[in-house]
Each structure stands twice: as structure tokens, then as C-alpha cells.
Amino acid sequence: MRHETKKELERIVGPDKATDSPEHLVAYSYDAYTEERRPDIVLFPATTEEISAIMKVAHRETIPVTPRGAGTNLAGESVPIRGGIVVCLTKMDKILSIDAESLTATVQPGVINLDLQREVEKLGMMYPPDPASWAVATMGGTVATNAGGPRTLKYGVTKDYLLGLIVVLANGDVLKTGGRTLKNVTGYNLTTLICGSEGTLGIITEIIVRLIPKPPASRTIRADFMKLEDCSDAVAAIMASGSVPASLELMDRFVVKAVERSFKLGLPTDVEGILLIQLDGAEETLGREIKQIEKSLIDKNARNIIIAKDSAEAERLWLARRAAGPAMMRMRPNIITEDVTVPVSKLTAMIRKVTEIGERHRIQVGILAHAGDGNLHPCIVFDKRDDDEYKRVQAVCEELIPEALALGGTLSGEHGIGIAKAPFLKFEMDTVALSVMQGIKNYFDPKGILNPGKFV
């Protein structure tokens, strides 16, 4: 990038919100995936107008632009693989409004998911999407990837709560979509189109979300199983019982041991699988649901069933699931968290495949799952510096995807495509679908400068 162009960009945001120092370029060259590429400059805009001005320069000069939030992306969506500009949105971190009467909130993209959760809960409301990285993940990132999380089973994903957006397009134009009404069928649904587009169609600068009343009561259950197949079979049994838990999470022995080694939570390390279940709703109905679920767990040979006595114990039980990612990251220098999803009825079959593929390639794989919706996260720990091991890791990833598709699944449930899954799109989407997506990309971004090298 020319020195003059860098100076022009610096003038737009101010010298204190632009950097090309080597240490900052390294810090913004990667996310939670394994690839790294250095940008030419990192900018920290504070307004929609500044982002519009940045994009006008980038469009004029044909400079690649990579939008970025907290960098928790697990598929490489925020890696600037063609250099250029990283537009980091963490300075835009204000909750602009919370409307308790209309059940809506308006936020900037740098707002942390958990911060929004806490603020609306003070008013008796809930924003359901809760990715595992919710303590650091930004709202802009969750919209760009259509993030889910443990509560997806009952409440759905980000797009189900998204009402409107302000988006800066590739040429600097500002697009407004949707609004604050819960019903809106005016024109094409551009809000949903942008959601999940991973920064390839525009840069999100303002977000309107729908809220719901906070459920009056909740219960948490942990069930331990000596056989992993019994554990996964119990998931299908619970779903067939008529109960719909808010969350239904599975952890295998590898993950349980990693968590216990790091955090000493008192987890049983001799079991092959653990289920964590959260129910919420009216107090008078929870007792009946707990009995239904207990029966399903007992029928599938649960060795031990714990029902949390209070919110403190429930939080301790859920801490094991929240700690799973950090615990496995401590095991080896690198981790890839896969994201295949299958119908719930095929969950046991897919778990068998994950285990078999890992063992055959001599790769350590732990299994986490948003089990109630069939979303598996095989966690592959390794050392990328070992060329032979990394080749075997890549082989594991490549084999997981066709196995999931063969079972009627999809190659990504919630992490997105980015650079990790881009080579595999052709196995799930036909040429017509791929052509339509490319046509949309060409219209929004004819010069191909927005997050280039990703899934389109």
C-alpha cells in the first residue's frame, strides 16, 4: 500500500486509531483458526461515516478490506489473507438503546454479547443467542457469522432475533435494512442476507435485535454415562420425549479429562460421556419435564444424574462446558474446532465416525456437541510445527465433511465457512447455488475487495 494512501486513511480515523507497527500487524494477522496473514494497516473507526470514508478510499484504490471484531472466529473469517486494511470495530462498543416496551435493543458492532445479555436481563428480558465465546465475542461478529450457541436448540440462532442493520457497502454507500418492528415484509429481506455473509457483502455498523421476556425459572441437569453411545442415544430419546430443553450439551471423556486437569471442578474422569441439560419456562411445568428427561436418561443407562439445587450449583455445572475450549487449548500449541452438523437421529453414527477417523490418523480428537440440534464440534489438538502431524490433521478435517454430508448433514452449523471450509462448499452446494452466491457477491462488491479469499 502506498505511503500516501496510509496517510489518507490515518486522517480519516485520526492518528491514535491507525497503526502499521509490526507488533500490531502481527496481532491482527490471525483469529482462532490456524492461518495467519499480515495486513498493511489496522484502523479503529468510531462511526459509520468513518467506515464509509475508508471504503471509498479502498474502493478507489482496489485495496482489500477485512472487517474484524474480537477475532474469535473459528474458520478464519477475520484473517486478512490478501493483506490490505483490517477494519477493527471494537471501538464501536455502545449499547445505543434498550426498548423494554417494544422488546428491542440497538447496539454498535463492538458490543460484547455477554454485556448485552447482562443489561437486558436487568430489565427482565433475554437476548437468546449465546455463542460459547460470548464473554468476548462482539455482536457484529455474531451477526456476520449468524452465530448460535447452546441455547440454539430452543431459541434459534442470531438471524432469528435480527430486525435491522446499518451496513457500509464496498463503495462506501450506507445501506439501512429492516427496522424496529417485529413484523416487516417490505421488499427483499436484506437483513437476513447480510447475516452470515462473513463481511463479504458489507461492514455492519449498527444492529437492531429482538428481545424476549426472561423465563421465570430454570433447572440444570448433569448426567454421566459409562458408554459414549448411551450418552448420544439419550439425546435422541430426550428429543423424542416431547421436552425441548433450552440447552442440551455433550462432552466426551477426552474433553472431560482436559477440563478436570485444568480447572479441578470435580468431574468424573472414568465416564465416556456427560450430558448437560438446561430447562427453562414456567415453574409449574418444569417438574413434569424433569421427570420425562430423567426417565429418558435412566432408560439409556445414565450412571449418575445430578439436578442442581440452586443457581450457584447450576452455574458450577455449566462452568465445565464453558471451560472446555480453554482447557483443550492448554493441551497442545494448536486447536481446530470443527463444526459439522447432522440430524439428531444420526448423532451416534457421526460420533462413531469422528472417533474412528481420529484414531486411524493418530490424531487426538475430543468431542463437544450442541447435541440437541446435532451440531458436533470435534476438537482437534496438535502442533502445527510438526509437518507430518499437521498433514494428518488436515486429513481428519477433510474426511469429517463427506461423512456428515452422507448422513444428511451440513459442513457448518454455526462457525461459518471462512477459509477453513471454502474448499468444501462444492460438496454441499450445487453449481446453481454457487453461481447465485457469486452473482450476489459481484453486485455488492464488484471489485472483490471485501474480505476476499473467503467463501465466495
C-alpha positions as CSV (number, residue, x, y, z in Angstrom):
1,M,0.0,0.0,0.0
2,R,1.3,3.4,-0.9
3,H,2.5,5.7,1.9
4,E,0.2,8.5,0.7
5,T,-2.8,6.1,1.0
6,K,-1.9,5.1,4.5
7,K,-1.7,8.8,5.5
8,E,-5.1,9.4,3.9
9,L,-6.7,6.6,5.9
10,E,-5.0,7.8,9.1
11,R,-6.5,11.2,8.6
12,I,-10.0,9.7,8.4
13,V,-9.9,8.0,11.8
14,G,-7.2,10.0,13.5
15,P,-3.5,9.1,14.2
16,D,-4.5,7.4,17.5
17,K,-6.8,5.0,15.7
18,A,-4.5,3.8,12.9
19,T,-1.4,1.6,13.1
20,D,1.1,-0.2,10.9
21,S,3.6,-1.0,13.6
22,P,5.0,-4.6,13.1
23,E,3.7,-5.8,16.5
24,H,0.1,-4.6,15.8
25,L,0.2,-6.1,12.3
26,V,1.1,-9.5,13.8
27,A,-1.6,-9.2,16.5
28,Y,-4.3,-8.6,13.8
29,S,-3.0,-11.2,11.3
30,Y,-4.9,-14.2,12.8
31,D,-8.1,-15.2,14.6
32,A,-9.0,-18.5,16.4
33,Y,-8.2,-20.5,13.3
34,T,-4.7,-21.7,12.3
35,E,-3.9,-19.4,9.4
36,E,-2.0,-16.0,9.6
37,R,-1.6,-13.2,7.1
38,R,-0.4,-9.7,8.0
39,P,-2.4,-6.6,6.9
40,D,-0.8,-3.4,5.7
41,I,-2.6,-1.2,8.2
42,V,-5.1,-1.6,11.0
43,L,-7.8,1.0,11.5
44,F,-10.2,1.5,14.5
45,P,-13.1,3.6,13.3
46,A,-15.6,5.0,15.7
47,T,-18.5,6.0,13.4
48,T,-20.4,4.8,10.3
49,E,-19.2,7.9,8.5
50,E,-15.5,7.0,9.1
51,I,-16.1,3.5,7.8
52,S,-17.8,4.9,4.7
53,A,-14.8,7.2,4.1
54,I,-12.4,4.2,4.5
55,M,-14.4,2.1,2.0
56,K,-14.4,5.0,-0.6
57,V,-10.6,5.1,-0.4
58,A,-10.3,1.3,-0.6
59,H,-12.8,1.1,-3.5
60,R,-10.9,3.8,-5.4
61,E,-7.6,2.1,-4.9
62,T,-8.8,-1.5,-5.0
63,I,-7.5,-2.3,-1.6
64,P,-8.7,-5.5,0.2
65,V,-10.6,-4.8,3.5
66,T,-11.1,-7.3,6.3
67,P,-13.7,-6.4,8.9
68,R,-12.9,-7.7,12.4
69,G,-14.4,-7.8,15.9
70,A,-12.8,-9.7,18.8
71,G,-11.1,-12.3,16.5
72,T,-12.8,-15.3,18.0
73,N,-13.7,-16.7,14.5
74,L,-13.0,-20.4,14.3
75,A,-13.0,-20.7,10.5
76,G,-10.6,-17.8,9.6
77,E,-13.2,-15.3,8.6
78,S,-11.2,-12.3,10.0
79,V,-7.8,-13.4,8.6
80,P,-6.6,-10.7,6.1
81,I,-5.3,-13.3,3.6
82,R,-4.6,-10.7,0.9
83,G,-3.2,-8.0,3.2
84,G,-4.7,-4.6,2.8
85,I,-6.8,-2.9,5.6
86,V,-8.1,-4.5,8.7
87,V,-11.1,-2.5,10.0
88,C,-11.4,-3.4,13.6
89,L,-14.8,-2.4,15.1
90,T,-14.1,-2.8,18.8
91,K,-14.2,1.0,19.4
92,M,-17.8,1.0,18.3
93,D,-19.0,-0.6,21.6
94,K,-22.1,1.3,22.7
95,I,-25.5,-0.1,23.6
96,L,-27.5,2.7,21.9
97,S,-30.9,1.8,23.3
98,I,-33.0,-0.8,25.0
99,D,-36.7,-0.5,24.5
100,A,-38.5,-2.6,27.1
101,E,-41.9,-1.9,25.7
102,S,-41.1,-2.9,22.1
103,L,-38.7,-5.7,23.2
104,T,-35.8,-4.4,21.1
105,A,-32.2,-3.3,21.5
106,T,-30.0,-1.3,19.2
107,V,-26.2,-1.8,19.5
108,Q,-23.0,-1.0,17.8
109,P,-21.0,-3.9,16.4
110,G,-18.3,-3.8,19.1
111,V,-20.7,-4.5,21.9
112,I,-19.8,-7.8,23.7
113,N,-22.5,-10.4,23.6
114,L,-22.4,-11.1,27.3
115,D,-22.6,-7.3,28.1
116,L,-25.8,-7.1,26.2
117,Q,-27.1,-10.2,27.9
118,R,-26.5,-8.7,31.3
119,E,-28.0,-5.3,30.6
120,V,-31.3,-6.7,29.2
121,E,-31.6,-9.2,32.0
122,K,-31.6,-6.4,34.5
123,L,-34.9,-5.4,32.8
124,G,-36.4,-8.8,32.9
125,M,-35.6,-9.6,29.2
126,M,-33.3,-12.0,27.4
127,Y,-31.3,-12.0,24.2
128,P,-31.0,-15.7,23.5
129,P,-28.1,-16.2,21.0
130,D,-25.1,-17.2,23.3
131,P,-22.0,-18.5,21.4
132,A,-19.5,-20.3,23.7
133,S,-17.2,-17.2,23.3
134,W,-20.0,-14.9,24.5
135,A,-17.7,-13.3,27.1
136,V,-15.6,-11.8,24.4
137,A,-17.4,-12.2,21.1
138,T,-18.8,-9.0,19.6
139,M,-22.3,-8.5,18.3
140,G,-21.0,-7.6,14.9
141,G,-19.1,-10.8,14.7
142,T,-22.1,-12.9,15.8
143,V,-24.3,-11.2,13.1
144,A,-21.6,-11.7,10.4
145,T,-21.4,-15.4,11.2
146,N,-25.0,-16.0,12.2
147,A,-23.7,-17.4,15.5
148,G,-25.6,-19.9,17.5
149,G,-24.6,-21.4,20.8
150,P,-26.0,-23.8,23.5
151,R,-29.5,-22.1,23.6
152,T,-30.0,-22.6,19.8
153,L,-31.9,-25.8,20.4
154,K,-34.9,-24.0,21.9
155,Y,-34.5,-20.4,20.8
156,G,-32.7,-20.4,17.4
157,V,-29.7,-18.5,16.1
158,T,-28.8,-14.9,15.6
159,K,-30.9,-14.4,12.4
160,D,-34.0,-15.3,14.4
161,Y,-33.5,-12.2,16.5
162,L,-32.2,-9.7,14.0
163,L,-34.6,-6.9,12.9
164,G,-32.4,-4.3,11.2
165,L,-28.9,-3.3,10.3
166,I,-26.8,-0.3,9.1
167,V,-24.2,-1.6,6.7
168,V,-21.4,0.2,4.8
169,L,-21.0,-1.3,1.3
170,A,-17.9,-1.8,-0.7
171,N,-18.1,1.6,-2.5
172,G,-18.8,3.5,0.8
173,D,-22.6,3.7,0.3
174,V,-24.6,3.2,3.6
175,L,-27.4,0.6,3.4
176,K,-30.2,0.5,6.0
177,T,-32.2,-2.7,6.3
178,G,-35.2,-3.7,8.3
179,G,-36.3,-1.6,11.4
180,R,-37.7,-1.8,14.9
181,T,-41.0,-3.6,14.2
182,L,-41.3,-7.3,14.8
183,K,-43.2,-7.7,11.5
184,N,-41.6,-6.4,8.3
185,V,-42.1,-8.0,4.9
186,T,-41.3,-4.9,2.8
187,G,-39.1,-5.9,-0.1
188,Y,-36.3,-8.5,-0.1
189,N,-35.0,-9.5,3.3
190,L,-31.7,-7.8,3.0
191,T,-31.2,-8.1,6.8
192,T,-31.1,-11.9,6.6
193,L,-28.9,-11.7,3.5
194,I,-26.2,-9.8,5.3
195,C,-26.5,-12.0,8.4
196,G,-24.0,-14.8,8.0
197,S,-22.2,-13.2,5.0
198,E,-19.0,-13.0,6.9
199,G,-18.0,-9.5,5.9
200,T,-18.1,-10.3,2.2
201,L,-21.0,-8.0,1.4
202,G,-20.6,-5.1,3.7
203,I,-19.4,-3.8,7.1
204,I,-22.0,-3.8,9.8
205,T,-22.1,-0.6,11.9
206,E,-25.4,-0.8,13.8
207,I,-27.7,-3.7,14.8
208,I,-31.3,-3.9,15.9
209,V,-32.2,-7.1,17.7
210,R,-35.4,-8.6,19.1
211,L,-35.6,-9.5,22.8
212,I,-37.9,-11.9,24.7
213,P,-39.1,-12.0,28.3
214,K,-36.7,-13.8,30.5
215,P,-38.1,-17.2,31.5
216,P,-39.3,-17.2,35.2
217,A,-37.5,-20.4,36.2
218,S,-34.8,-22.8,35.0
219,R,-33.3,-26.1,36.0
220,T,-29.9,-27.7,35.2
221,I,-29.2,-31.4,35.0
222,R,-26.0,-33.3,34.5
223,A,-26.0,-37.0,33.5
224,D,-22.9,-39.2,33.4
225,F,-22.6,-42.2,31.1
226,M,-20.1,-45.1,31.1
227,K,-20.6,-45.6,27.3
228,L,-20.5,-42.7,24.8
229,E,-23.1,-44.3,22.6
230,D,-25.6,-44.4,25.5
231,C,-24.8,-40.7,26.1
232,S,-25.6,-39.8,22.5
233,D,-28.6,-42.1,22.2
234,A,-30.0,-40.4,25.3
235,V,-30.1,-37.1,23.3
236,A,-32.4,-38.6,20.7
237,A,-34.5,-40.1,23.4
238,I,-34.9,-36.7,25.2
239,M,-35.9,-35.0,22.0
240,A,-38.4,-37.7,21.2
241,S,-40.0,-37.4,24.7
242,G,-41.6,-34.1,23.9
243,S,-39.4,-31.9,26.0
244,V,-37.4,-29.2,24.3
245,P,-34.5,-28.2,26.6
246,A,-33.1,-24.7,26.3
247,S,-29.6,-26.4,26.0
248,L,-28.5,-30.0,25.6
249,E,-24.7,-30.3,25.5
250,L,-22.5,-33.3,25.2
251,M,-18.8,-33.7,26.3
252,D,-16.8,-36.9,25.8
253,R,-14.1,-38.3,28.1
254,F,-11.2,-36.6,26.3
255,V,-12.9,-33.2,26.9
256,V,-14.0,-34.0,30.5
257,K,-10.4,-35.0,31.4
258,A,-9.0,-31.8,29.9
259,V,-11.4,-29.7,31.9
260,E,-10.7,-31.5,35.1
261,R,-7.0,-31.4,34.6
262,S,-7.1,-27.6,34.2
263,F,-9.9,-26.5,36.5
264,K,-10.5,-29.2,39.1
265,L,-14.3,-29.0,39.0
266,G,-14.8,-32.5,40.4
267,L,-15.9,-34.0,37.1
268,P,-15.9,-37.9,36.9
269,T,-13.0,-38.8,34.6
270,D,-13.9,-42.5,34.3
271,V,-17.0,-41.9,32.3
272,E,-17.1,-41.8,28.5
273,G,-19.7,-39.0,28.2
274,I,-21.5,-36.3,30.0
275,L,-24.7,-34.5,29.1
276,L,-25.5,-31.0,30.5
277,I,-29.2,-30.1,30.1
278,Q,-30.9,-26.8,30.9
279,L,-34.7,-26.4,31.0
280,D,-36.5,-23.1,31.4
281,G,-40.0,-21.9,31.5
282,A,-42.9,-21.7,34.0
283,E,-42.1,-23.2,37.4
284,E,-45.2,-25.5,37.3
285,T,-44.2,-27.2,34.1
286,L,-40.5,-27.8,34.9
287,G,-41.2,-30.6,37.3
288,R,-43.0,-32.6,34.7
289,E,-40.3,-32.0,32.1
290,I,-37.6,-33.1,34.6
291,K,-39.4,-36.4,35.2
292,Q,-39.7,-37.0,31.5
293,I,-36.0,-36.3,30.9
294,E,-34.9,-38.4,33.9
295,K,-36.8,-41.4,32.5
296,S,-35.0,-41.0,29.1
297,L,-31.6,-40.8,30.9
298,I,-32.3,-43.8,33.0
299,D,-33.5,-45.8,30.0
300,K,-30.2,-45.0,28.3
301,N,-28.2,-46.2,31.3
302,A,-27.1,-43.0,32.9
303,R,-24.8,-43.9,35.8
304,N,-25.4,-40.7,37.7
305,I,-28.0,-37.9,37.4
306,I,-27.5,-34.5,39.2
307,I,-30.2,-31.9,39.4
308,A,-28.8,-28.5,40.5
309,K,-30.4,-27.4,43.8
310,D,-29.9,-23.7,43.1
311,S,-28.5,-21.2,40.6
312,A,-25.0,-21.4,42.1
313,E,-24.8,-25.1,41.6
314,A,-26.3,-24.8,38.1
315,E,-23.6,-22.2,37.3
316,R,-20.9,-24.6,38.5
317,L,-22.3,-27.4,36.3
318,W,-22.3,-25.2,33.3
319,L,-18.8,-23.9,34.0
320,A,-17.5,-27.3,32.8
321,R,-18.9,-26.6,29.4
322,R,-17.7,-23.1,29.2
323,A,-14.2,-24.1,30.3
324,A,-13.9,-26.9,27.6
325,G,-12.4,-24.7,24.9
326,P,-9.8,-23.1,27.1
327,A,-8.9,-26.4,28.7
328,M,-8.1,-28.1,25.4
329,M,-6.2,-25.0,24.2
330,R,-3.8,-25.7,27.0
331,M,-3.0,-29.2,25.8
332,R,-1.2,-28.5,22.6
333,P,0.0,-25.4,20.7
334,N,-2.8,-25.5,18.2
335,I,-6.5,-26.5,18.1
336,I,-9.1,-26.7,15.3
337,T,-12.7,-26.8,16.4
338,E,-14.7,-28.5,13.7
339,D,-18.4,-27.7,13.1
340,V,-20.2,-30.5,11.3
341,T,-23.9,-30.9,11.9
342,V,-26.2,-34.0,11.3
343,P,-29.8,-34.8,12.1
344,V,-30.2,-35.7,15.7
345,S,-31.1,-39.3,14.8
346,K,-27.7,-39.6,13.2
347,L,-25.7,-38.2,16.1
348,T,-24.5,-41.5,17.4
349,A,-23.4,-42.6,13.9
350,M,-21.4,-39.4,13.4
351,I,-19.7,-39.6,16.8
352,R,-18.6,-43.2,15.8
353,K,-17.2,-41.7,12.6
354,V,-15.3,-38.9,14.4
355,T,-13.7,-41.4,16.8
356,E,-12.8,-43.8,14.0
357,I,-11.2,-41.1,11.8
358,G,-9.2,-39.6,14.6
359,E,-7.8,-43.0,15.7
360,R,-7.0,-44.0,12.2
361,H,-4.9,-40.9,11.6
362,R,-3.4,-41.0,15.1
363,I,-4.8,-37.6,16.0
364,Q,-6.2,-36.5,19.4
365,V,-9.9,-35.5,18.9
366,G,-12.2,-34.5,21.7
367,I,-16.0,-34.2,21.1
368,L,-18.1,-31.3,22.2
369,A,-21.6,-31.1,20.8
370,H,-24.7,-28.9,20.9
371,A,-26.2,-32.3,20.9
372,G,-29.9,-31.4,20.8
373,D,-29.6,-30.0,17.3
374,G,-26.9,-32.4,16.1
375,N,-24.1,-29.8,15.9
376,L,-20.8,-31.5,16.7
377,H,-17.6,-29.8,17.5
378,P,-14.7,-32.3,17.1
379,C,-11.8,-30.5,18.8
380,I,-8.5,-31.5,17.2
381,V,-5.4,-30.6,19.3
382,F,-2.0,-30.7,17.6
383,D,1.3,-28.9,16.9
384,K,1.3,-27.2,13.5
385,R,5.1,-27.1,13.6
386,D,5.1,-30.8,13.1
387,D,4.5,-31.1,9.3
388,D,3.6,-34.8,9.4
389,E,1.1,-34.3,12.2
390,Y,-0.5,-31.2,10.5
391,K,-1.0,-33.2,7.3
392,R,-2.8,-35.9,9.4
393,V,-4.9,-33.2,11.0
394,Q,-5.9,-31.9,7.6
395,A,-6.8,-35.4,6.5
396,V,-9.1,-35.7,9.5
397,C,-10.9,-32.5,8.6
398,E,-11.3,-33.5,5.0
399,E,-12.8,-36.9,6.0
400,L,-15.3,-35.5,8.5
401,I,-17.2,-33.4,6.0
402,P,-18.2,-36.1,3.5
403,E,-19.2,-38.3,6.4
404,A,-21.5,-35.6,7.8
405,L,-23.0,-34.9,4.3
406,A,-23.6,-38.6,3.8
407,L,-25.7,-38.7,6.9
408,G,-27.8,-35.8,5.7
409,G,-25.9,-33.1,7.5
410,T,-24.1,-29.9,6.6
411,L,-20.4,-28.8,6.7
412,S,-21.0,-25.9,9.1
413,G,-23.7,-25.5,11.7
414,E,-22.6,-22.2,13.2
415,H,-18.9,-21.3,12.8
416,G,-19.3,-20.3,9.2
417,I,-17.2,-21.0,6.1
418,G,-14.3,-18.5,6.0
419,I,-11.2,-20.0,4.6
420,A,-11.4,-23.3,6.6
421,K,-14.5,-24.6,4.8
422,A,-14.3,-22.8,1.4
423,P,-12.7,-25.7,-0.5
424,F,-15.6,-28.0,0.6
425,L,-18.6,-25.8,-0.4
426,K,-18.8,-27.6,-3.8
427,F,-19.6,-30.9,-2.0
428,E,-22.8,-29.5,-0.4
429,M,-24.0,-26.8,-2.8
430,D,-24.7,-27.3,-6.5
431,T,-23.4,-25.2,-9.3
432,V,-26.7,-23.1,-9.5
433,A,-26.5,-22.2,-5.8
434,L,-22.8,-21.3,-6.1
435,S,-23.5,-19.2,-9.2
436,V,-26.3,-17.3,-7.4
437,M,-24.0,-16.6,-4.4
438,Q,-21.2,-15.4,-6.7
439,G,-23.7,-13.1,-8.5
440,I,-24.8,-11.6,-5.2
441,K,-21.2,-11.0,-4.3
442,N,-20.4,-9.4,-7.6
443,Y,-23.3,-7.0,-7.2
444,F,-22.4,-5.9,-3.7
445,D,-18.7,-5.9,-4.3
446,P,-17.8,-5.7,-8.0
447,K,-14.1,-5.2,-7.3
448,G,-13.9,-8.1,-4.8
449,I,-12.3,-6.0,-2.0
450,L,-14.5,-7.0,0.9
451,N,-13.0,-9.9,2.9
452,P,-11.5,-11.5,-0.2
453,G,-10.5,-15.1,-0.4
454,K,-13.3,-16.4,1.8
455,F,-16.3,-18.5,0.9
456,V,-17.1,-16.6,-2.3
